[in-house]
């Protein structure tokens, strides 16, 4: 049986990082990648949430929900909201984010 793109991604991330990554860990990793910082620094809880927000904005920008406006003096990226997200139930939200995560990793040549 052929693996789903989501399972293929999870397998590759496990191989790369040495353990399974849940949804939040993947978002945090994308946020760190986009922030351009690594795990050397301990982040405060509010900074971790901001890093995950960076991932969400990055993932939803191609859909027209956010527009990248640049980085602040500390190097943190910022977006403007272009369009309000429509109401999505939990299952729809999950599908949108998972599909966006898969597309992000494809675009960055991590998935075939």
C-alpha positions in Angstrom: 0.0 0.0 0.0 1.3 3.4 -1.0 1.9 5.9 1.8 0.0 9.2 1.9 2.1 12.4 1.4 1.5 13.2 5.1 2.9 9.8 6.2 5.8 10.1 3.8 6.6 13.5 5.3 6.3 12.3 8.9 8.7 9.4 8.0 11.2 11.7 6.5 11.1 14.1 9.5 11.5 11.2 11.9 14.6 10.0 9.9 16.0 13.6 9.9 15.3 14.5 13.5 15.4 11.1 15.2 11.9 11.0 16.6 8.3 11.4 15.5 7.0 14.9 15.2 3.5 15.9 16.0 1.6 18.7 14.3 2.8 21.4 16.7 6.5 20.3 16.4 6.2 20.5 12.6 4.7 24.0 12.8 7.5 25.0 15.2 10.1 23.6 12.9 8.7 25.5 9.9 8.5 28.7 12.0 12.2 28.3 13.0 13.2 27.7 9.4 11.4 30.9 8.3 12.7 32.9 11.3 16.2 31.8 10.4 17.2 30.8 13.9 18.0 27.4 15.3 17.5 25.4 18.5 20.6 26.8 20.2 18.5 29.3 22.0 15.9 28.5 24.6 12.7 30.3 23.6 10.1 31.6 26.1 6.6 30.3 25.8 5.3 33.5 24.1 8.2 33.3 21.6 7.4 29.7 20.8 3.8 30.8 20.0 5.1 33.6 17.8 7.3 31.1 16.0 4.3 28.9 15.3 2.4 32.0 14.1 5.2 32.6 11.6 4.6 29.0 10.3 0.9 29.6 10.0 1.4 32.9 8.1 4.0 31.3 5.9 1.7 28.3 5.1 -1.4 30.4 4.5 0.2 33.2 2.5 -0.1 31.3 -0.9 -3.9 31.1 -0.3 -4.1 34.9 -0.1 -4.8 35.2 3.7 -1.6 36.9 4.6 0.9 39.2 2.9 4.5 39.3 3.9 5.6 42.9 4.8 9.2 42.3 6.0 11.2 41.9 9.1 11.5 44.1 12.2 14.7 45.3 13.7 15.1 42.0 15.6 14.8 40.0 12.4 11.3 38.6 13.1 9.1 38.4 9.9 5.7 40.1 9.8 2.6 39.7 7.7 -0.6 41.8 7.2 -3.9 40.0 7.1 -5.3 40.3 3.6 -8.4 38.2 4.0 -10.2 36.8 7.0 -10.1 33.0 7.2 -13.6 31.5 6.6 -15.1 29.5 9.4 -13.7 26.0 9.2 -14.6 23.2 11.5 -11.7 21.3 13.2 -11.5 18.7 10.4 -11.4 21.3 7.7 -8.8 23.4 9.6 -6.6 20.3 10.1 -6.9 19.4 6.3 -6.0 22.9 5.3 -2.9 23.0 7.5 -1.7 19.5 6.7 -2.1 20.2 2.9 -0.2 23.4 3.4 2.6 21.7 5.3 2.9 19.1 2.6 3.1 21.8 -0.1 5.6 23.8 2.0 8.0 20.8 2.2 7.5 20.0 -1.5 8.3 23.5 -2.5 11.4 23.3 -0.4 12.5 20.0 -2.0 12.1 17.9 1.1 9.3 15.8 -0.5 9.1 14.4 -4.0 
